[in-house]
Each structure stands twice: as structure tokens, then as C-alpha cells.
């Protein structure tokens, strides 16, 4: 329905207001029950006040819908992350931290053991012999660490 421009004094009925705003009579009657709707004063509607009320109402409705949509998107993202963790596509930070702590403890244990083993054997060796012993010890430590099961 095309909007007609009527003078504010001519908008004295709900039907005339509906016609001026391009809405149905039922819609206007519904608006009148909403909080803040500018009621008639002096026998006619202030069309500008009604338009301002409608603009404010549209903004509030859009803002509320945006908030609901953001909340919905956040819930979906959380569920997707939880699903990925269950499928082992992602490992939770706490589990990574716990595993790294276990690796650090095992590495320290192996390095302390190597230091004790090598401290007496390296005495009197040439640099080349000492490097060969250190390489063997290095490979043994790496093999020991790689054989460990690092799941939390």
C-alpha cells in the first residue's frame, strides 16, 4: 500500500494512521498496546512522534536480534571446539602443559644419568673420543625419550 502524506491534523483515526504509514489497521491497533507508543493528543496522532517511536522500536529489535545471534554463534563455536577436542583434533592446553612437564622431568632425569655415567669415562680421552661418547649418550637419551608414552 502506498504511503500518503497527510497533515497531522487529518490523522485522527487509527485507520488514517495506518494508511499514512502504509500499515494495516490491525498492525496499528497492535502498536497501540506496546510500551511507549505515542497516543493521540488533542484528537489526532502526531505522525512524527509515531515515526520516531517506530524507528526506535526497529533499532531495539535489531539490536536484540543481533545479541541473540552473537550468543547463538558463541554457543555453536564452543560446541564445535568441544567436539574437536573429543575427536582429538585439538588437544586442550592443560593436557599439553601436563605432557610438557612430564617430558621436562624425563629429560632432566636422563641428562643427570648421562652426566654421572660420562663424568668418569671421559677423563683421559681425546677430543674425538669424547665427542663420540657424547654422541652415543645423546642418541641413547633421544631414544629413551622417544620410547616413552607421552599421553596424559
DSSP file (Angstrom, degrees, kcal/mol; ACC not computed):
  #  RESIDUE AA STRUCTURE BP1 BP2  ACC     N-H-->O    O-->H-N    N-H-->O    O-->H-N    TCO  KAPPA ALPHA  PHI   PSI    X-CA   Y-CA   Z-CA
    1    1 A X              0   0    0      0, 0.0     2,-0.1     0, 0.0     0, 0.0   0.000 360.0 360.0 360.0 131.1    0.0    0.0    0.0
    2    2 A X        -     0   0    0      1,-0.1     2,-0.3     0, 0.0    20,-0.2  -0.467 360.0-116.5 -73.4 140.9    1.5    3.4   -1.0
    3    3 A X        -     0   0    0     -2,-0.1     2,-0.4    18,-0.1    17,-0.2  -0.619  26.2-152.1 -79.3 133.8    2.1    5.9    1.9
    4    4 A X        -     0   0    0     15,-0.8     2,-0.9    -2,-0.3    18,-0.1  -0.861  13.9-128.6-103.8 140.9    0.1    9.0    1.7
    5    5 A X        +     0   0    0     -2,-0.4     2,-0.4    16,-0.0    16,-0.0  -0.801  36.6 175.8 -89.3 108.6    1.3   12.3    3.2
    6    6 A X        -     0   0    0     -2,-0.9     2,-0.1    10,-0.1    41,-0.1  -0.850  35.8-104.5-112.5 149.8   -1.4   13.6    5.4
    7    7 A X    >>  -     0   0    0     -2,-0.4     3,-1.8     1,-0.1     4,-0.6  -0.456  33.6-115.9 -67.7 144.7   -1.3   16.6    7.6
    8    8 A X  G >4 S+     0   0    0      1,-0.3     3,-1.0     2,-0.2    37,-0.2   0.828 115.8  57.8 -53.8 -33.9   -1.0   15.7   11.3
    9    9 A X  G 34 S+     0   0    0      1,-0.2    -1,-0.3    35,-0.1    37,-0.0   0.770 101.1  57.2 -69.6 -22.5   -4.4   17.2   12.0
   10   10 A X  G <4 S+     0   0    0     -3,-1.8     2,-1.5     1,-0.2     3,-0.3   0.622  87.2  83.0 -81.2 -12.5   -6.0   14.9    9.4
   11   11 A X    <<  +     0   0    0     -3,-1.0    34,-3.4    -4,-0.6    -1,-0.2  -0.631  48.2 129.0 -96.1  82.3   -4.7   11.8   11.3
   12   12 A X        +     0   0    0     -2,-1.5     2,-0.3    32,-0.3    -1,-0.2   0.485  58.4  56.7-111.6  -6.7   -7.3   11.5   13.9
   13   13 A X  S  > S-     0   0    0     -3,-0.3     4,-2.0     1,-0.1     5,-0.2  -0.851  80.3-119.6-125.0 161.6   -8.3    7.8   13.5
   14   14 A X  H  > S+     0   0    0     -2,-0.3     4,-2.7     1,-0.2     5,-0.2   0.888 115.5  54.3 -62.6 -38.8   -6.4    4.5   13.6
   15   15 A X  H  > S+     0   0    0      1,-0.2     4,-2.3     2,-0.2    -1,-0.2   0.904 108.2  48.1 -63.8 -41.8   -7.4    3.8   10.0
   16   16 A X  H  > S+     0   0    0      2,-0.2     4,-2.4     1,-0.2    -1,-0.2   0.881 112.1  50.0 -67.2 -37.3   -6.0    7.2    8.8
   17   17 A X  H  X S+     0   0    0     -4,-2.0     4,-2.0     2,-0.2    -2,-0.2   0.922 110.2  50.5 -65.0 -44.2   -2.7    6.5   10.8
   18   18 A X  H  X>S+     0   0    0     -4,-2.7     5,-2.8     1,-0.2     4,-0.8   0.923 112.6  46.7 -58.9 -44.8   -2.5    3.0    9.2
   19   19 A X  H ><5S+     0   0    0     -4,-2.3   -15,-0.8     1,-0.2     3,-0.5   0.905 110.7  52.0 -64.8 -42.3   -3.0    4.5    5.7
   20   20 A X  H 3<5S+     0   0    0     -4,-2.4    -1,-0.2     1,-0.2    -2,-0.2   0.835 117.1  38.9 -65.0 -32.5   -0.4    7.3    6.3
   21   21 A X  H 3<5S-     0   0    0     -4,-2.0    -1,-0.2    -5,-0.1    -2,-0.2   0.469 110.4-117.1 -97.8  -2.8    2.2    4.7    7.5
   22   22 A X  T <<5S+     0   0    0     -4,-0.8     2,-0.2    -3,-0.5    -3,-0.2   0.850  74.1 124.1  71.0  33.5    1.4    2.1    4.9
   23   23 A X      < -     0   0    0     -5,-2.8    -1,-0.3    -6,-0.2     2,-0.2  -0.715  64.4 -99.4-118.6 169.7    0.4   -0.4    7.6
   24   24 A X     >  -     0   0    0     -2,-0.2     4,-2.0     1,-0.1     5,-0.2  -0.503  29.1-116.7 -85.7 161.0   -2.8   -2.4    8.3
   25   25 A X  H  > S+     0   0    0      1,-0.2     4,-2.4     2,-0.2     5,-0.2   0.880 117.8  55.5 -61.9 -38.8   -5.4   -1.3   10.8
   26   26 A X  H  > S+     0   0    0      1,-0.2     4,-1.9     2,-0.2    -1,-0.2   0.895 106.1  51.3 -61.7 -40.6   -4.6   -4.5   12.8
   27   27 A X  H  > S+     0   0    0      2,-0.2     4,-2.5     1,-0.2    -2,-0.2   0.923 109.4  49.7 -62.9 -45.0   -0.9   -3.5   13.0
   28   28 A X  H  X S+     0   0    0     -4,-2.0     4,-2.1     1,-0.2    -2,-0.2   0.915 109.7  51.0 -61.3 -43.3   -1.7    0.0   14.3
   29   29 A X  H  X S+     0   0    0     -4,-2.4     4,-0.5     1,-0.2    -1,-0.2   0.873 110.8  49.7 -62.7 -35.8   -4.0   -1.5   16.9
   30   30 A X  H >< S+     0   0    0     -4,-1.9     3,-1.1     1,-0.2     4,-0.4   0.900 108.0  53.2 -67.2 -41.5   -1.1   -3.8   18.0
   31   31 A X  H >< S+     0   0    0     -4,-2.5     3,-1.9     1,-0.3     6,-0.2   0.890 100.2  62.2 -59.1 -39.4    1.3   -0.9   18.1
   32   32 A X  H 3< S+     0   0    0     -4,-2.1    -1,-0.3     1,-0.3    -2,-0.2   0.734 100.0  54.1 -62.4 -21.7   -1.0    1.0   20.5
   33   33 A X  T << S+     0   0    0     -3,-1.1    -1,-0.3    -4,-0.5    -2,-0.2   0.570  90.6  97.7 -87.1  -9.1   -0.7   -1.8   23.0
   34   34 A X  S X  S-     0   0    0     -3,-1.9     3,-1.5    -4,-0.4     2,-0.1  -0.491  87.1 -96.1 -81.8 148.6    3.2   -1.6   23.0
   35   35 A X  T 3  S+     0   0    0      1,-0.2    -1,-0.1    -2,-0.2    -2,-0.1  -0.371 105.7  17.2 -63.1 137.7    5.0    0.4   25.7
   36   36 A X  T 3  S+     0   0    0      1,-0.3    -1,-0.2    -4,-0.1     2,-0.2   0.403  78.9 151.9  86.4  -2.8    5.9    4.0   24.7
   37   37 A X    <   -     0   0    0     -3,-1.5     2,-0.8    -6,-0.2    -1,-0.3  -0.443  52.8-117.6 -64.8 129.5    3.5    4.3   21.7
   38   38 A X        -     0   0    0     -2,-0.2     8,-0.2    11,-0.2    -1,-0.1  -0.555  34.2-151.1 -73.5 108.3    2.6    8.0   21.4
   39   39 A X        -     0   0    0     -2,-0.8     7,-0.2     1,-0.2     5,-0.1  -0.252  29.9 -77.5 -74.9 165.5   -1.1    8.1   22.0
   40   40 A X        -     0   0    0      5,-0.1     2,-0.4     3,-0.1     5,-0.2  -0.314  44.1-166.7 -63.1 141.5   -3.4   10.7   20.4
   41   41 A X  B >  S+A   44   0A   0      3,-2.0     3,-1.2     1,-0.1    -1,-0.0  -0.999  71.9   3.5-129.7 133.1   -3.4   14.1   22.0
   42   42 A X  T 3  S-     0   0    0     -2,-0.4    -1,-0.1     1,-0.2     3,-0.1   0.763 131.4 -59.1  66.7  25.3   -6.0   16.7   21.2
   43   43 A X  T 3  S+     0   0    0      1,-0.2     2,-0.3   -31,-0.0    -1,-0.2   0.412 119.5  75.8  88.9  -3.3   -7.9   14.2   19.0
   44   44 A X  B <  S-A   41   0A   0     -3,-1.2    -3,-2.0    -5,-0.1     2,-0.3  -0.967  76.4-111.0-140.9 158.7   -5.1   13.4   16.5
   45   45 A X        -     0   0    0    -34,-3.4     2,-1.0    -2,-0.3   -34,-0.3  -0.627  23.8-128.7 -83.9 142.9   -1.9   11.5   16.2
   46   46 A X     >  -     0   0    0     -2,-0.3     4,-2.2    -7,-0.2     3,-0.4  -0.822  22.9-162.8 -88.2 100.5    1.5   13.2   16.0
   47   47 A X  H  > S+     0   0    0     -2,-1.0     4,-2.6     1,-0.3    -1,-0.2   0.844  85.9  53.3 -57.6 -38.0    2.8   11.4   12.9
   48   48 A X  H  > S+     0   0    0      2,-0.2     4,-2.5     1,-0.2    -1,-0.3   0.896 108.6  49.9 -66.1 -38.9    6.4   12.4   13.6
   49   49 A X  H  > S+     0   0    0     -3,-0.4     4,-2.3     2,-0.2    -2,-0.2   0.898 111.4  48.8 -65.1 -39.8    6.2   11.1   17.1
   50   50 A X  H  X S+     0   0    0     -4,-2.2     4,-2.5     2,-0.2    -2,-0.2   0.916 111.8  49.0 -65.6 -42.7    4.8    7.8   15.8
   51   51 A X  H  X S+     0   0    0     -4,-2.6     4,-2.7     2,-0.2    -2,-0.2   0.909 111.3  49.8 -63.2 -41.2    7.5    7.5   13.2
   52   52 A X  H  X S+     0   0    0     -4,-2.5     4,-2.4     2,-0.2    -1,-0.2   0.904 110.5  50.2 -63.7 -40.9   10.2    8.2   15.8
   53   53 A X  H  X S+     0   0    0     -4,-2.3     4,-2.3     2,-0.2    -2,-0.2   0.924 111.1  48.9 -62.8 -43.9    8.7    5.5   18.1
   54   54 A X  H  X S+     0   0    0     -4,-2.5     4,-2.4     2,-0.2    -2,-0.2   0.911 110.3  50.8 -62.6 -42.7    8.7    3.1   15.2
   55   55 A X  H  X S+     0   0    0     -4,-2.7     4,-2.1     1,-0.2    -2,-0.2   0.924 112.3  46.6 -61.2 -44.1   12.4    3.9   14.3
   56   56 A X  H  X S+     0   0    0     -4,-2.4     4,-2.3     1,-0.2    -1,-0.2   0.877 111.8  51.2 -64.7 -38.1   13.4    3.4   18.0
   57   57 A X  H  X S+     0   0    0     -4,-2.3     4,-2.4     2,-0.2    -1,-0.2   0.894 109.1  50.4 -66.5 -40.9   11.5    0.2   18.2
   58   58 A X  H  X S+     0   0    0     -4,-2.4     4,-2.6     2,-0.2    -2,-0.2   0.903 110.8  49.5 -64.0 -42.4   13.1   -1.2   15.0
   59   59 A X  H  X S+     0   0    0     -4,-2.1     4,-2.6     2,-0.2    -2,-0.2   0.924 112.1  47.4 -63.4 -45.3   16.6   -0.3   16.4
   60   60 A X  H  X S+     0   0    0     -4,-2.3     4,-2.5     2,-0.2    -2,-0.2   0.909 113.3  48.6 -63.0 -42.1   15.9   -2.1   19.7
   61   61 A X  H  X S+     0   0    0     -4,-2.4     4,-2.5     2,-0.2    -2,-0.2   0.922 112.9  47.4 -64.2 -43.9   14.5   -5.1   17.9
   62   62 A X  H  X S+     0   0    0     -4,-2.6     4,-2.4     2,-0.2    -2,-0.2   0.910 112.5  49.7 -63.8 -42.3   17.5   -5.3   15.6
   63   63 A X  H  X S+     0   0    0     -4,-2.6     4,-2.3     2,-0.2    -2,-0.2   0.914 111.6  48.3 -64.0 -43.0   19.9   -4.9   18.5
   64   64 A X  H  X S+     0   0    0     -4,-2.5     4,-2.4     1,-0.2    -2,-0.2   0.914 112.0  49.2 -63.4 -42.9   18.2   -7.6   20.4
   65   65 A X  H  X S+     0   0    0     -4,-2.5     4,-2.4     2,-0.2    -2,-0.2   0.891 110.1  51.4 -64.4 -38.6   18.2   -9.9   17.4
   66   66 A X  H  X S+     0   0    0     -4,-2.4     4,-2.7     2,-0.2    -2,-0.2   0.907 110.0  49.8 -63.9 -41.4   22.0   -9.2   16.9
   67   67 A X  H  X S+     0   0    0     -4,-2.3     4,-2.4     2,-0.2    -2,-0.2   0.914 111.3  48.1 -62.9 -43.5   22.6  -10.1   20.5
   68   68 A X  H  X S+     0   0    0     -4,-2.4     4,-2.4     1,-0.2    -2,-0.2   0.911 112.2  49.9 -62.9 -42.3   20.7  -13.3   20.3
   69   69 A X  H  X S+     0   0    0     -4,-2.4     4,-2.5     2,-0.2    -2,-0.2   0.902 110.5  49.4 -65.1 -41.5   22.6  -14.2   17.1
   70   70 A X  H  X S+     0   0    0     -4,-2.7     4,-2.3     2,-0.2    -1,-0.2   0.919 111.9  48.7 -62.8 -42.5   26.0  -13.4   18.7
   71   71 A X  H  X S+     0   0    0     -4,-2.4     4,-2.2     2,-0.2    -2,-0.2   0.911 111.9  49.1 -63.2 -42.5   25.1  -15.6   21.7
   72   72 A X  H  X S+     0   0    0     -4,-2.4     4,-2.3     1,-0.2    -2,-0.2   0.913 110.8  49.9 -62.4 -44.3   24.0  -18.4   19.3
   73   73 A X  H  X S+     0   0    0     -4,-2.5     4,-2.5     1,-0.2    -1,-0.2   0.882 109.9  51.2 -63.7 -38.4   27.2  -18.2   17.3
   74   74 A X  H  X S+     0   0    0     -4,-2.3     4,-2.3     2,-0.2    -1,-0.2   0.907 109.8  49.3 -65.6 -41.6   29.3  -18.3   20.5
   75   75 A X  H  X S+     0   0    0     -4,-2.2     4,-2.4     2,-0.2    -2,-0.2   0.909 111.7  49.1 -63.7 -41.1   27.4  -21.4   21.7
   76   76 A X  H  X S+     0   0    0     -4,-2.3     4,-2.6     2,-0.2    -2,-0.2   0.924 110.8  50.1 -63.5 -44.4   28.0  -23.1   18.3
   77   77 A X  H  X S+     0   0    0     -4,-2.5     4,-2.3     1,-0.2    -2,-0.2   0.903 111.0  49.7 -61.0 -41.4   31.7  -22.2   18.4
   78   78 A X  H  X S+     0   0    0     -4,-2.3     4,-2.5     2,-0.2    -1,-0.2   0.925 111.7  47.8 -64.2 -44.1   32.0  -23.7   21.9
   79   79 A X  H  X S+     0   0    0     -4,-2.4     4,-2.4     1,-0.2    -2,-0.2   0.892 111.0  51.5 -63.6 -39.5   30.3  -26.9   20.9
   80   80 A X  H  X S+     0   0    0     -4,-2.6     4,-2.4     2,-0.2    -1,-0.2   0.904 110.9  48.0 -64.1 -40.5   32.5  -27.2   17.8
   81   81 A X  H  X S+     0   0    0     -4,-2.3     4,-2.1     2,-0.2    -2,-0.2   0.917 112.0  49.0 -65.8 -43.1   35.6  -26.7   19.9
   82   82 A X  H  X S+     0   0    0     -4,-2.5     4,-2.2     1,-0.2    -2,-0.2   0.892 112.0  49.4 -63.8 -38.9   34.4  -29.3   22.4
   83   83 A X  H  X S+     0   0    0     -4,-2.4     4,-2.2     2,-0.2    -2,-0.2   0.919 109.2  51.6 -64.9 -44.1   33.6  -31.8   19.6
   84   84 A X  H  <>S+     0   0    0     -4,-2.4     5,-3.0     1,-0.2     6,-1.1   0.881 109.7  50.4 -61.1 -38.6   37.1  -31.2   18.1
   85   85 A X  H ><5S+     0   0    0     -4,-2.1     3,-1.5     3,-0.2    -1,-0.2   0.931 110.2  49.4 -65.1 -45.0   38.7  -32.0   21.4
   86   86 A X  H 3<5S+     0   0    0     -4,-2.2    -2,-0.2     1,-0.3    -1,-0.2   0.859 111.0  49.6 -62.3 -34.9   36.6  -35.2   21.8
   87   87 A X  T 3<5S-     0   0    0     -4,-2.2    -1,-0.3    -5,-0.1    -2,-0.2   0.425 115.5-119.8 -82.4   1.7   37.7  -36.2   18.3
   88   88 A X  T < 5S+     0   0    0     -3,-1.5    -3,-0.2     2,-0.2    -2,-0.1   0.761  79.0 126.2  62.9  28.0   41.3  -35.5   19.2
   89   89 A X  S   <S+     0   0    0     -5,-3.0     2,-0.3    -6,-0.2    -4,-0.2   0.751  79.6  27.5 -80.1 -26.1   41.6  -32.8   16.5
   90   90 A X  S    S-     0   0    0     -6,-1.1     2,-0.5    -9,-0.1    -2,-0.2  -0.967  76.5-141.7-131.2 148.5   42.7  -30.4   19.2
   91   91 A X        -     0   0    0     -2,-0.3     5,-0.1    -3,-0.1    -6,-0.1  -0.952  29.8-114.1-111.2 127.4   44.5  -31.1   22.4
   92   92 A X    >>  -     0   0    0     -2,-0.5     4,-2.0     1,-0.1     3,-0.6  -0.265  22.8-119.8 -60.2 145.8   43.4  -29.0   25.4
   93   93 A X  H 3> S+     0   0    0      1,-0.3     4,-3.0     2,-0.2     5,-0.2   0.867 112.3  56.6 -55.2 -41.8   46.1  -26.6   26.7
   94   94 A X  H 3> S+     0   0    0      1,-0.2     4,-2.2     2,-0.2    -1,-0.3   0.883 107.2  48.7 -59.7 -39.0   46.1  -28.3   30.2
   95   95 A X  H <> S+     0   0    0     -3,-0.6     4,-2.3     2,-0.2    -1,-0.2   0.895 111.9  48.8 -68.6 -40.0   46.9  -31.7   28.6
   96   96 A X  H  X S+     0   0    0     -4,-2.0     4,-2.8     2,-0.2    -2,-0.2   0.933 111.7  49.8 -63.3 -45.7   49.7  -30.1   26.6
   97   97 A X  H  X S+     0   0    0     -4,-3.0     4,-2.1     1,-0.2    -2,-0.2   0.905 111.1  49.3 -59.4 -42.6   51.1  -28.4   29.7
   98   98 A X  H  X S+     0   0    0     -4,-2.2     4,-1.9    -5,-0.2    -1,-0.2   0.912 112.6  47.1 -65.2 -42.8   51.0  -31.7   31.6
   99   99 A X  H  X S+     0   0    0     -4,-2.3     4,-2.4     1,-0.2    -2,-0.2   0.913 110.8  51.5 -65.5 -42.7   52.7  -33.6   28.9
  100  100 A X  H  X S+     0   0    0     -4,-2.8     4,-2.5     1,-0.2    -1,-0.2   0.876 108.3  52.2 -63.5 -36.3   55.4  -31.0   28.5
  101  101 A X  H  X S+     0   0    0     -4,-2.1     4,-2.1    -5,-0.2    -1,-0.2   0.906 109.6  49.5 -64.6 -40.7   56.1  -31.1   32.2
  102  102 A X  H  X S+     0   0    0     -4,-1.9     4,-2.3     2,-0.2    -2,-0.2   0.900 110.9  49.8 -64.2 -40.7   56.5  -34.9   32.0
  103  103 A X  H  X S+     0   0    0     -4,-2.4     4,-2.8     2,-0.2    -2,-0.2   0.923 109.9  50.8 -63.2 -44.9   58.9  -34.5   29.1
  104  104 A X  H  X S+     0   0    0     -4,-2.5     4,-2.4     2,-0.2    -2,-0.2   0.902 111.0  48.3 -61.4 -41.7   60.9  -31.9   31.0
  105  105 A X  H  X S+     0   0    0     -4,-2.1     4,-2.3     2,-0.2    -1,-0.2   0.922 113.3  47.2 -64.6 -44.7   61.2  -34.2   34.1
  106  106 A X  H  X S+     0   0    0     -4,-2.3     4,-2.4     2,-0.2    -2,-0.2   0.899 111.8  50.9 -64.7 -40.1   62.2  -37.2   31.9
  107  107 A X  H  X S+     0   0    0     -4,-2.8     4,-2.7     2,-0.2     5,-0.2   0.925 110.3  48.8 -63.7 -44.1   64.8  -35.1   30.1
  108  108 A X  H  X S+     0   0    0     -4,-2.4     4,-2.5    -5,-0.2     5,-0.2   0.923 111.2  51.1 -61.0 -43.4   66.3  -33.9   33.4
  109  109 A X  H  X S+     0   0    0     -4,-2.3     4,-2.0     1,-0.2    -2,-0.2   0.923 112.8  45.2 -58.9 -46.3   66.4  -37.5   34.7
  110  110 A X  H  X S+     0   0    0     -4,-2.4     4,-2.5     2,-0.2    -1,-0.2   0.884 112.6  50.1 -68.3 -39.0   68.2  -38.7   31.5
  111  111 A X  H  X S+     0   0    0     -4,-2.7     4,-2.3     2,-0.2    -1,-0.2   0.892 110.6  49.9 -67.5 -38.2   70.7  -35.8   31.5
  112  112 A X  H  X S+     0   0    0     -4,-2.5     4,-2.0    -5,-0.2    -2,-0.2   0.908 111.9  49.0 -63.7 -41.4   71.6  -36.3   35.2
  113  113 A X  H  X S+     0   0    0     -4,-2.0     4,-2.4    -5,-0.2    -2,-0.2   0.920 111.2  49.1 -63.4 -44.6   72.1  -40.0   34.4
  114  114 A X  H  X S+     0   0    0     -4,-2.5     4,-2.9     1,-0.2     5,-0.3   0.899 108.7  53.6 -63.8 -40.1   74.3  -39.2   31.4
  115  115 A X  H  X S+     0   0    0     -4,-2.3     4,-1.9     1,-0.2    -1,-0.2   0.920 110.9  46.1 -60.7 -43.5   76.4  -36.7   33.5
  116  116 A X  H  X S+     0   0    0     -4,-2.0     4,-0.6     1,-0.2    -1,-0.2   0.914 116.0  45.5 -65.8 -42.5   77.1  -39.4   36.1
  117  117 A X  H  X S+     0   0    0     -4,-2.4     4,-0.8     1,-0.2     3,-0.3   0.900 119.4  39.9 -67.2 -41.2   77.9  -42.0   33.5
  118  118 A X  H  X S+     0   0    0     -4,-2.9     4,-2.2    -5,-0.2     5,-0.2   0.742  94.4  80.0 -84.7 -23.2   80.2  -39.8   31.4
  119  119 A X  H  < S+     0   0    0     -4,-1.9     4,-0.3    -5,-0.3    -1,-0.2   0.868 106.0  30.1 -57.0 -40.1   82.0  -37.8   34.1
  120  120 A X  H >< S+     0   0    0     -4,-0.6     3,-0.5    -3,-0.3    -1,-0.2   0.802 117.4  56.2 -88.8 -30.3   84.5  -40.6   34.8
  121  121 A X  H 3< S+     0   0    0     -4,-0.8    -2,-0.2     1,-0.2    -1,-0.1   0.798 100.8  57.6 -73.1 -28.4   84.6  -42.2   31.3
  122  122 A X  T >< S+     0   0    0     -4,-2.2     3,-1.9     2,-0.1    -1,-0.2   0.681  78.9 108.0 -79.1 -16.2   85.6  -39.0   29.5
  123  123 A X  T <  S+     0   0    0     -3,-0.5     3,-0.1    -4,-0.3    -3,-0.0  -0.431  89.4  11.2 -64.4 129.1   88.8  -38.5   31.6
  124  124 A X  T 3  S+     0   0    0      1,-0.3    -1,-0.3    -2,-0.2     2,-0.2   0.400  98.7 125.5  85.8  -1.3   91.9  -39.2   29.6
  125  125 A X    <   -     0   0    0     -3,-1.9    -1,-0.3     1,-0.1     2,-0.1  -0.515  62.8-113.2 -86.0 156.5   90.0  -39.4   26.2
  126  126 A X     >  -     0   0    0     -2,-0.2     4,-2.8    -3,-0.1     5,-0.2  -0.359  35.0-102.7 -76.0 168.6   91.0  -37.4   23.2
  127  127 A X  H  > S+     0   0    0      1,-0.2     4,-2.5     2,-0.2     5,-0.2   0.898 124.0  50.5 -60.4 -40.7   88.5  -34.7   22.0
  128  128 A X  H  > S+     0   0    0      2,-0.2     4,-2.1     1,-0.2    -1,-0.2   0.912 112.0  46.6 -65.3 -42.5   87.4  -37.0   19.2
  129  129 A X  H  > S+     0   0    0      2,-0.2     4,-2.3     1,-0.2    -2,-0.2   0.914 112.6  50.1 -65.3 -42.3   86.8  -39.9   21.6
  130  130 A X  H  X S+     0   0    0     -4,-2.8     4,-2.6     1,-0.2    -2,-0.2   0.911 110.3  50.0 -63.1 -41.9   84.9  -37.7   24.0
  131  131 A X  H  X S+     0   0    0     -4,-2.5     4,-2.5     2,-0.2    -1,-0.2   0.891 109.2  51.9 -63.4 -38.8   82.7  -36.4   21.2
  132  132 A X  H  X S+     0   0    0     -4,-2.1     4,-2.2     2,-0.2    -2,-0.2   0.918 111.3  47.3 -63.2 -43.5   82.0  -39.9   20.1
  133  133 A X  H  X S+     0   0    0     -4,-2.3     4,-2.5     1,-0.2    -2,-0.2   0.909 111.9  50.2 -63.5 -42.5   80.9  -40.9   23.6
  134  134 A X  H  X S+     0   0    0     -4,-2.6     4,-2.7     2,-0.2    -2,-0.2   0.899 109.3  51.6 -63.6 -39.8   78.8  -37.7   23.9
  135  135 A X  H  X S+     0   0    0     -4,-2.5     4,-2.6     2,-0.2    -2,-0.2   0.913 110.1  49.2 -61.5 -42.9   77.1  -38.6   20.6
  136  136 A X  H  X S+     0   0    0     -4,-2.2     4,-2.4     2,-0.2    -2,-0.2   0.931 113.2  46.6 -61.5 -44.7   76.3  -42.1   21.8
  137  137 A X  H  X S+     0   0    0     -4,-2.5     4,-2.5     1,-0.2    -2,-0.2   0.906 111.1  52.3 -63.9 -41.6   74.9  -40.7   25.0
  138  138 A X  H  X S+     0   0    0     -4,-2.7     4,-2.4     1,-0.2    -2,-0.2   0.929 110.9  46.8 -59.5 -46.6   72.9  -38.1   23.1
  139  139 A X  H  X S+     0   0    0     -4,-2.6     4,-2.6     1,-0.2    -2,-0.2   0.892 111.2  52.2 -64.4 -39.9   71.4  -40.8   20.9
  140  140 A X  H  X S+     0   0    0     -4,-2.4     4,-2.6     2,-0.2    -1,-0.2   0.918 110.1  48.6 -62.8 -42.9   70.6  -43.0   23.9
  141  141 A X  H  X S+     0   0    0     -4,-2.5     4,-2.6     2,-0.2    -2,-0.2   0.937 112.5  47.7 -62.4 -46.9   68.8  -40.1   25.6
  142  142 A X  H  X S+     0   0    0     -4,-2.4     4,-2.5     1,-0.2    -2,-0.2   0.904 112.9  48.8 -62.2 -41.2   66.8  -39.3   22.4
  143  143 A X  H  X S+     0   0    0     -4,-2.6     4,-1.6     2,-0.2    -1,-0.2   0.910 111.3  50.2 -64.2 -41.7   65.8  -43.0   22.0
  144  144 A X  H  X S+     0   0    0     -4,-2.6     4,-0.8     1,-0.2    -2,-0.2   0.938 113.5  45.0 -61.6 -46.0   64.8  -43.2   25.6
  145  145 A X  H >< S+     0   0    0     -4,-2.6     3,-0.6     1,-0.2    -2,-0.2   0.883 112.2  51.2 -67.1 -37.5   62.6  -40.1   25.4
  146  146 A X  H 3< S+     0   0    0     -4,-2.5    -1,-0.2     1,-0.2    -2,-0.2   0.771 106.2  56.0 -72.1 -23.0   61.1  -41.2   22.1
  147  147 A X  H 3< S+     0   0    0     -4,-1.6    -1,-0.2    -3,-0.2    -2,-0.2   0.685  88.6  97.7 -79.4 -18.0   60.2  -44.6   23.5
  148  148 A X  S << S-     0   0    0     -4,-0.8     2,-0.7    -3,-0.6   -45,-0.0  -0.328  79.5-122.1 -69.0 151.6   58.2  -43.0   26.4
  149  149 A X        -     0   0    0      1,-0.1    -1,-0.1     2,-0.1    -2,-0.1  -0.874  25.7-171.6 -95.8 118.4   54.4  -42.8   26.1
  150  150 A X        +     0   0    0     -2,-0.7     2,-0.3    -4,-0.1    -1,-0.1   0.075  38.2 124.3-103.5  24.1   53.5  -39.1   26.4
  151  151 A X              0   0    0      1,-0.1    -2,-0.1   -52,-0.0   -56,-0.0  -0.665 360.0 360.0 -85.6 140.4   49.8  -39.2   26.6
  152  152 A X              0   0    0     -2,-0.3    -1,-0.1   -57,-0.0    -2,-0.0   0.471 360.0 360.0 -80.2 360.0   48.2  -37.6   29.7
